[in-house]
């Protein structure tokens, strides 16, 4: 099986991949996210230096690379969900691979322990005791007769078990992505570098509004950023390793500026926000050309009975939604995710400070006990903000936000 198991490398991460029909390689989104190309190597030494990353589903943690010009045989899929518990299973991949050129796959054996369901995320996970280490992500889990039944996705070291996405679900999502079907793969996101320039004038509508830009420059480039507004504005820069390299908020009004040196290959995210309630006009100047990143989640209107699929696309990303409520109305809010630990806040801009917001982290349970859930009763009529982010501000991933009317108490 190993000749068709790929080694996948970007400027900041490595992983494994599965060769499928059409010359495509599938892997985890968290292996390649933010990169538009990846290096793909097979055990026979064949190498694809700048293979295109064509699709990324941040909700299902799935990415597609290719198509590649290869004569290798694609791997065949089987139904792991139908296997008896305690069946032998095998992982092949490239954990902790140190040989950048002469890469060799490894194999580990374990048993199928149980199945776990992810609810609205739409993926079944095969829980096993096969070892997963860094670099194994995206690699195939095989049944004893050589069929791919899962994709390595999560290793929970504190519990000494691993979760593998069932290819029964993954294969449907792959076809949806290749067919450009937004209903079946709703968080297919890409980082584009189009329309880059050095100056921007834009507006921030409210306290939670933010505008994000992508910086893609060679390693070693010095980048200078300055912004100016009558409001109290601020900005942060996050590198491809999901680390904040710059955070500037030194003045209540006027100009803010800062500099950093590009240390990694891949896109950096520059996010401009504000600390005041009202709308703001902002002028931005950069020493290098930068591209506007459109966060399609921000500013959407939602209502009771609605479900929205979104994504935290870079560390410190915070999405905001607006809901119009009548005093006394009560809603239940649930945020489900697997790639990040969702944190949900309802915020309003009136009343005394202790009454202005409520929040939740882990009340919604979910696959890992991470899902967020809360009940909110409107203290007055008007618009309220629903905010979604990762609780640690260092993970990315898709989520499902569900808003429903609070059921009446049982009589």
C-alpha positions in Angstrom: 0.0 0.0 0.0 2.8 2.4 0.8 3.9 3.4 -2.8 0.7 5.5 -3.0 1.0 7.2 0.4 2.4 10.7 -0.1 4.7 12.8 2.0 3.3 16.4 2.1 5.4 19.5 3.0 4.7 23.2 3.1 7.0 26.0 4.3 5.9 25.4 7.9 4.5 21.9 8.3 4.7 18.3 7.1 2.0 15.6 6.8 0.9 12.6 4.9 -1.6 12.1 2.0 -3.6 9.5 0.2 -3.4 9.2 -3.6 -6.9 8.8 -5.1 -8.4 8.6 -8.6 -7.5 11.4 -11.1 -4.1 12.0 -9.7 -5.3 13.9 -6.6 -3.9 13.6 -3.1 -6.1 14.2 -0.1 -4.8 15.2 3.3 -5.9 17.2 6.3 -6.6 20.9 5.9 -4.5 21.7 9.0 -1.4 20.3 7.1 -1.6 22.8 4.2 -4.0 25.6 5.2 -2.9 29.1 4.2 -0.6 27.6 1.5 -1.6 27.4 -2.2 1.0 24.9 -3.1 2.7 22.0 -1.4 5.7 19.7 -2.0 4.5 16.1 -2.6 6.9 13.1 -2.5 6.2 9.4 -3.0 8.4 6.5 -1.7 9.7 5.8 -5.2 11.4 9.2 -5.1 9.0 10.9 -7.5 8.5 14.5 -6.4 6.0 17.2 -7.2 7.6 20.5 -6.0 4.8 23.0 -6.3 1.6 20.9 -6.4 -1.5 23.1 -6.3 -3.7 23.0 -3.2 -7.0 23.3 -5.0 -9.6 22.8 -2.2 -9.7 23.2 1.5 -12.7 22.4 3.8 -11.9 23.8 7.2 -15.0 22.2 8.8 -14.2 18.6 7.8 -10.4 19.2 8.1 -9.9 18.1 4.4 -7.7 19.4 1.6 -7.2 18.3 -2.0 -3.9 18.6 -3.8 -3.4 18.1 -7.5 -4.1 16.7 -10.0 -0.6 15.3 -10.2 1.1 13.7 -13.3 1.7 10.2 -11.8 1.4 6.6 -12.9 1.1 5.3 -9.3 -2.0 3.3 -8.5 -4.7 5.1 -6.5 -5.6 3.5 -3.2 -8.9 1.8 -2.8 -11.5 2.8 -0.2 -13.4 0.4 2.2 -16.1 0.8 4.8 -14.5 1.0 8.2 -17.8 1.8 9.9 -18.9 -1.7 9.1 -15.9 -3.4 10.7 -16.3 -5.2 14.0 -14.9 -3.4 17.0 -11.4 -4.8 17.9 -10.6 -5.3 14.2 -6.9 -4.9 13.4 -6.1 -1.6 11.7 -2.8 -0.1 10.3 -1.5 3.4 9.8 1.0 4.3 7.1 2.5 7.8 6.9 5.5 10.0 7.7 5.5 10.8 11.4 8.5 12.9 12.6 10.1 12.6 9.2 13.5 14.2 9.3 14.9 13.2 5.9 13.8 16.0 3.6 14.9 14.2 0.4 14.9 10.4 1.1 11.5 10.1 2.8 10.3 6.7 3.9 6.9 5.8 5.2 6.3 4.0 8.5 3.6 1.6 9.7 1.9 1.1 13.1 -0.8 -1.3 14.1 -3.7 -1.0 16.5 -7.3 -2.0 16.9 -10.6 -0.3 16.1 -11.9 0.9 19.5 -15.2 2.6 18.7 -17.0 5.1 16.5 -17.5 8.7 17.4 -20.0 11.0 15.7 -19.4 14.7 15.2 -23.0 15.9 14.8 -23.4 18.9 12.5 -19.8 18.6 11.2 -20.9 15.5 9.3 -17.9 13.2 9.9 -17.7 9.8 11.7 -14.4 9.2 13.5 -12.8 5.8 13.8 -11.2 5.7 17.3 -8.1 3.5 17.4 -5.0 3.0 19.6 -2.6 3.3 16.7 0.1 5.9 17.4 -0.1 9.3 15.6 2.8 11.8 15.8 3.4 15.0 14.0 3.7 14.4 10.2 1.2 11.5 10.3 -1.8 13.8 9.8 -3.6 13.1 6.6 -2.2 9.6 6.2 -4.4 6.5 5.5 -5.8 4.1 8.0 -6.0 0.6 6.5 -8.1 -2.4 7.2 -6.4 -5.8 7.4 -7.3 -6.5 3.8 -5.6 -3.3 2.5 -8.5 -0.9 2.0 -8.3 2.7 3.2 -11.0 3.1 5.8 -9.9 6.4 7.5 -7.6 9.4 7.4 -5.4 10.3 10.4 -6.8 13.5 11.9 -6.4 13.9 15.7 -4.1 12.4 18.3 -5.2 12.9 21.9 -2.0 12.2 23.8 -3.6 12.8 27.2 -6.0 9.9 26.4 -3.5 7.8 24.4 -5.9 7.3 21.4 -6.3 8.7 17.9 -9.3 9.7 15.8 -9.4 9.0 12.0 -12.0 10.5 9.7 -14.0 7.8 8.1 -13.5 7.7 4.3 -17.1 6.8 3.9 -17.9 10.4 4.8 -14.7 11.9 3.5 -15.1 10.5 -0.1 -18.5 12.2 -0.4 -16.9 15.5 0.7 -14.0 15.1 -1.8 -16.5 14.7 -4.7 -18.4 17.7 -3.5 -15.3 19.8 -3.4 -14.2 18.6 -6.9 -17.7 19.3 -8.2 -17.6 22.8 -6.6 -20.8 22.0 -4.6 -21.0 24.6 -1.8 -24.0 22.9 -0.1 -22.0 19.7 0.6 -18.7 21.4 1.4 -19.7 24.8 2.8 -16.3 25.9 4.2 -14.2 25.6 1.1 -11.8 28.5 1.7 -8.8 29.8 -0.2 -6.1 32.4 0.5 -5.8 34.6 -2.5 -3.1 37.1 -3.3 -4.9 39.1 -6.0 -5.1 42.9 -6.2 -2.2 43.6 -3.8 -1.3 47.2 -3.2 0.5 49.3 -0.6 -2.3 51.7 0.4 -5.9 51.1 1.5 -8.8 53.3 2.8 -11.6 51.4 4.4 -14.3 51.6 7.1 -14.9 49.6 10.3 -18.6 49.5 11.1 -18.6 48.7 14.8 -16.6 47.5 17.8 -16.4 44.0 16.5 -15.7 44.7 12.9 -12.2 44.1 11.5 -10.4 44.1 8.2 -7.7 41.6 7.3 -4.9 41.6 4.7 -2.5 38.9 3.5 1.2 39.6 3.3 3.3 37.2 1.2 6.9 38.2 0.9 10.3 36.3 0.8 11.9 35.3 4.1 14.0 38.1 5.4 11.8 41.0 4.1 11.3 43.9 6.5 7.7 45.0 6.5 6.5 48.4 7.9 2.8 49.0 8.6 1.1 52.2 9.7 -2.6 53.0 10.2 -4.4 56.3 10.9 -7.9 57.0 12.2 -9.9 59.4 14.3 -10.9 56.4 16.4 -8.9 54.1 18.7 -7.6 51.6 16.1 -5.2 48.7 16.5 -3.6 46.0 14.4 -2.0 42.5 14.8 0.2 40.3 12.5 0.1 36.5 12.7 2.7 34.3 10.9 2.1 31.0 9.1 3.0 29.1 12.3 0.0 30.7 13.9 2.1 32.9 16.2 1.4 36.6 16.8 4.5 38.5 15.7 3.2 42.1 16.1 0.4 43.7 18.2 0.1 47.5 18.1 -2.3 49.6 20.2 -0.3 52.4 21.8 -2.6 55.4 21.2 -6.3 56.2 21.7 -6.5 58.1 18.4 -4.3 59.0 15.5 -1.5 56.9 14.0 -0.3 53.4 14.9 2.8 51.8 13.4 5.0 48.8 13.7 7.5 46.6 11.8 8.5 43.0 11.6 10.7 40.7 9.5 9.3 37.8 7.5 10.7 34.6 9.1 8.7 31.9 7.4 7.6 30.9 3.9 3.8 31.5 3.6 1.2 34.1 4.1 1.1 36.4 7.1 -2.3 37.9 8.3 -2.6 41.5 9.2 -5.8 42.4 11.0 -7.0 46.0 11.8 -9.7 46.5 14.4 -10.8 49.2 16.8 -11.7 49.7 20.5 -14.6 52.2 20.0 -18.2 51.6 19.3 -18.9 53.9 16.4 -17.9 53.6 12.7 -14.3 54.5 11.8 -12.5 55.5 8.6 -9.0 54.0 8.4 -6.0 54.8 6.3 -3.4 52.0 5.9 0.1 52.2 4.4 2.4 49.3 3.9 6.0 49.1 2.7 5.1 46.0 0.6 2.1 45.2 -1.5 -0.6 43.4 0.5 -3.9 41.8 -0.5 -7.4 42.3 1.1 -8.7 39.1 2.7 -12.5 38.9 2.6 -13.9 37.2 5.7 -17.3 36.2 4.4 -18.6 35.3 7.9 -18.4 38.8 9.5 -21.6 40.9 9.7 -24.1 38.3 8.7 -27.7 38.6 10.1 -29.1 35.5 11.8 -32.4 34.6 13.4 -33.9 31.9 15.5 -34.2 28.7 13.6 -31.2 29.4 11.5 -27.9 27.4 11.1 -24.8 29.0 9.7 -21.5 27.4 8.8 -18.4 29.5 9.2 -14.7 29.3 9.9 -12.0 30.8 12.2 -9.5 31.2 9.4 -6.4 32.4 11.2 -5.4 32.8 14.9 -7.2 35.6 16.7 -9.9 35.7 14.0 -13.2 36.5 15.5 -16.4 36.3 13.5 -19.5 38.4 14.5 -23.1 37.9 13.6 -26.1 40.3 14.2 -29.4 39.2 15.6 -32.5 41.4 16.0 -34.5 40.5 19.1 -37.6 41.8 21.1 -37.3 42.3 24.8 -38.0 39.1 26.6 -37.2 36.8 23.6 -35.0 33.9 24.6 -32.7 31.9 22.3 -30.4 28.9 22.5 -27.0 29.2 20.8 -24.8 26.2 19.9 -21.4 26.3 18.2 -20.0 22.9 17.1 -16.4 22.4 15.8 -13.6 19.8 15.8 -10.5 21.7 14.6 -10.8 24.5 17.1 -12.3 25.0 20.6 -15.2 27.3 20.0 -16.0 30.2 22.4 -19.3 32.1 22.0 -20.2 35.5 23.3 -23.5 37.5 23.1 -22.7 41.2 23.5 -24.8 44.4 23.5 -23.9 48.0 23.8 -26.2 49.4 26.4 -26.8 49.0 30.1 -24.1 48.6 32.9 -21.0 46.7 32.1 -21.7 43.5 34.0 -24.9 43.1 31.9 -23.3 43.7 28.5 -22.2 40.2 27.6 -22.5 36.5 28.4 -20.2 33.8 27.2 -19.6 30.0 27.1 -16.8 27.7 26.3 -17.6 23.9 26.8 -21.2 23.5 27.7 -22.2 22.0 24.4 -20.1 18.8 24.7 -19.3 17.6 21.2 -16.6 15.0 20.1 -14.0 16.4 22.5 -16.2 18.3 25.0 -15.3 21.5 23.3 -18.6 22.7 21.8 -20.1 26.0 23.2 -23.7 26.4 24.2 -25.7 29.2 26.0 -29.2 30.6 26.5 -29.7 34.3 26.1 -32.8 36.4 27.0 -32.9 39.9 25.4 -33.0 42.6 28.1 -34.4 45.1 25.6 -35.4 45.2 22.0 -32.7 45.8 19.3 -29.7 44.3 17.7 -27.3 42.0 19.5 -23.9 40.6 18.5 -23.0 36.9 18.5 -19.3 36.4 18.5 -17.4 33.2 17.7 -13.7 32.5 18.1 -11.2 29.9 19.3 -10.9 30.1 23.1 -7.1 30.1 22.9 -6.9 32.3 19.8 -4.3 30.0 18.3 -6.3 27.4 16.3 -8.1 27.6 13.0 -11.1 25.6 11.9 -14.7 25.5 10.7 -17.7 25.6 12.9 -21.5 25.3 12.8 -23.5 28.0 14.5 -27.1 27.1 15.4 -29.7 29.6 16.8 -33.0 28.3 18.1 -35.9 29.6 20.2 -35.6 28.5 23.8 -38.2 25.8 24.5 -40.8 26.7 27.2 -40.2 25.1 30.6 -41.8 21.7 31.2 -45.1 22.0 33.1 
